[in-house]
Amino acid sequence: MGRFLQKAGLAVGLIGLVLQACITIPASMQAGRSFLGSVVFLFSFFTILTNIGAVLVHTSLLSPSGYAWFPAFAGSRLRAGVAVAISLVFIVYATVLARLWQPQGLFLLCDILLHYVTPALFVLWWLIAGADGTTRWRDISWWMVYPLAYLACVLLRAPIAGEVPYPFLSVEKNGAASVAVSALATTGLFLLLCVIAVVADHWVARLRK
């Protein structure tokens, strides 16, 4: 089952990412961005970066060449960290972002694949085969680097690029106080998911024994 979920997660993740790039970059260029600007815009989304992380975890564990290229992604610490991050992708999209727009056609398909299917497959795989009881509370400090660095990059880029990937991070539209509250709430949710991941990791390991 673990192997099946890995292969399914890798296939769905790759299809979703490639398809998203193929439709987002042309649409972004039509909106006035350059090709390079469109590529940067695509990779400014937490969803895209996190799904790439999930694909790299699956690749590193499914193939010897993948393990050689991405050895860090095979480690238990990073596997758990990606499980936390992709859980955040699902929760934030399902509770906040999904009601802000109504994608159609291929955009809707990508939304379903990258926000619902890949998180479900990855977390289920992690619980069944990826968790091994080796995570430690100190790992949380390493996992927190990702969302904090992401927030810093997005907020620093916003005045230069004149855009943000997510509406709730727009200081221009929402004000600094609202953005600060949103950032703190998202970071707090990520921290809570980190705690749950450590507990779940050890609980699953005990069940296996």
C-alpha positions in Angstrom: 0.0 0.0 0.0 2.8 2.4 0.9 4.5 1.8 -2.5 1.2 2.2 -4.3 0.5 5.5 -2.6 4.0 6.8 -3.4 3.7 6.0 -7.1 0.2 7.5 -7.2 1.4 10.6 -5.3 4.4 11.0 -7.7 2.2 10.6 -10.8 -0.5 12.9 -9.6 2.0 15.5 -8.4 4.0 15.6 -11.6 0.8 15.8 -13.7 -0.6 18.6 -11.6 2.7 20.6 -11.6 3.4 20.3 -15.3 -0.2 21.0 -16.2 -0.3 24.0 -13.9 2.9 25.4 -15.4 1.6 24.9 -19.0 -1.6 26.9 -18.3 -0.4 29.4 -15.8 2.7 30.7 -17.7 0.8 31.5 -20.9 -2.1 33.1 -19.0 0.3 35.1 -16.9 2.1 36.4 -20.1 -1.3 37.4 -21.5 -1.9 39.4 -18.4 1.2 41.4 -19.1 4.1 39.7 -17.4 7.3 38.6 -19.2 8.1 35.0 -19.6 10.6 35.2 -16.7 8.2 37.2 -14.6 5.5 34.5 -15.3 7.9 31.7 -14.2 8.7 33.7 -11.0 5.0 34.3 -10.4 4.3 30.5 -10.7 7.0 29.6 -8.2 5.9 32.3 -5.8 3.0 30.0 -4.6 3.4 28.0 -1.5 1.3 25.3 -3.1 3.7 24.9 -6.0 6.8 24.8 -3.9 5.3 22.3 -1.4 4.1 20.0 -4.1 7.6 20.0 -5.6 8.9 19.0 -2.2 6.4 16.1 -2.1 7.4 15.0 -5.6 11.1 15.1 -4.6 10.4 12.9 -1.5 8.6 10.3 -3.6 11.3 10.4 -6.3 14.1 10.0 -3.7 12.5 7.0 -2.2 11.2 5.3 -5.4 14.4 5.3 -7.5 18.1 4.8 -6.8 18.9 7.7 -9.1 16.4 9.9 -7.2 18.0 9.0 -3.9 21.4 10.0 -5.4 20.1 13.4 -6.6 17.9 14.3 -3.6 19.2 12.3 -0.6 18.0 14.9 1.9 14.4 14.3 0.8 14.6 10.7 1.8 15.3 11.5 5.5 12.6 11.1 8.1 12.9 14.7 9.2 12.2 16.2 5.8 9.4 13.7 5.0 7.6 14.8 8.1 8.2 18.4 7.4 6.7 18.0 3.9 3.7 16.2 5.4 3.1 19.2 7.7 3.5 21.8 4.8 1.2 20.0 2.4 -1.4 19.6 5.1 -1.3 23.4 5.5 -1.8 23.7 1.7 -5.0 21.7 2.0 -6.3 23.4 5.1 -5.7 27.0 4.0 -7.1 26.4 0.5 -10.2 24.5 1.7 -11.1 27.0 4.4 -9.9 30.3 3.0 -8.9 30.4 -0.7 -11.4 28.1 -2.3 -14.2 30.6 -1.8 -12.3 33.5 -3.3 -12.4 32.3 -6.9 -14.2 29.8 -9.1 -11.6 28.2 -11.5 -12.9 26.4 -14.6 -11.6 23.8 -16.9 -7.9 22.9 -16.5 -7.4 25.4 -13.7 -10.1 23.6 -11.7 -8.4 20.3 -12.4 -5.1 21.6 -11.2 -6.7 23.0 -8.1 -8.2 19.7 -7.2 -4.9 17.8 -7.9 -2.5 20.1 -6.1 -4.7 21.2 -3.2 -6.7 18.1 -2.4 -5.4 14.9 -4.1 -1.7 15.3 -3.6 -2.0 16.3 0.1 -4.3 13.4 0.8 -2.0 10.9 -0.9 1.1 12.2 0.7 -0.2 12.4 4.3 -1.8 8.9 3.9 1.5 7.5 2.6 3.4 9.2 5.4 1.1 7.7 8.1 1.2 4.2 6.5 4.9 4.0 5.5 6.8 7.3 5.9 6.5 7.9 9.6 9.1 5.9 11.6 9.1 7.4 15.1 12.5 9.2 14.7 11.3 12.8 14.6 12.2 14.9 17.7 10.7 18.1 19.1 13.7 20.0 18.0 12.9 19.2 14.4 10.0 21.7 14.6 12.5 24.5 14.6 13.9 23.3 11.3 10.4 22.8 9.8 9.4 26.4 10.8 12.2 27.8 8.7 10.2 27.0 5.5 7.0 29.0 6.1 8.9 31.9 7.8 11.4 32.2 4.9 8.5 32.0 2.5 6.5 34.8 4.2 9.6 37.0 4.3 10.3 36.5 0.6 6.7 37.2 -0.4 6.4 40.3 1.8 9.8 41.7 0.6 9.0 41.0 -3.0 5.5 42.6 -2.9 6.6 46.2 -3.1 9.0 45.5 -5.9 6.7 43.2 -8.0 3.5 44.9 -7.0 1.8 41.6 -6.4 1.4 38.8 -3.9 0.5 35.2 -4.6 -2.3 35.1 -2.0 -4.9 37.9 -1.4 -4.6 37.8 2.4 -0.9 38.8 2.2 -1.6 42.1 0.3 -0.7 45.0 2.5 -2.0 47.4 -0.1 -5.5 46.0 -0.1 -5.8 44.7 3.5 -3.5 46.9 5.5 -0.4 45.9 7.5 -2.4 44.9 10.6 -4.6 42.5 8.7 -1.6 40.9 6.9 0.2 40.6 10.2 -2.8 38.8 11.7 -3.1 36.5 8.7 0.6 35.7 8.8 0.6 35.0 12.5 -2.5 32.8 12.2 -1.0 30.8 9.3 2.3 30.4 11.1 0.5 29.3 14.3 -1.4 26.7 12.3 1.8 25.4 10.8 3.3 25.2 14.3 0.2 23.3 15.6 0.5 20.9 12.6 4.2 20.4 13.5 3.3 19.3 17.0 0.6 17.0 15.7 3.2 15.5 13.2 5.7 14.6 16.0 3.0 13.0 18.1 1.6 11.1 15.1 5.0 9.9 14.1 5.7 8.3 17.5 2.1 7.0 17.8 2.3 5.3 14.4 5.7 3.8 15.2 4.3 2.4 18.5 1.4 0.9 16.6 3.7 -0.9 14.2 5.7 -2.4 17.0 
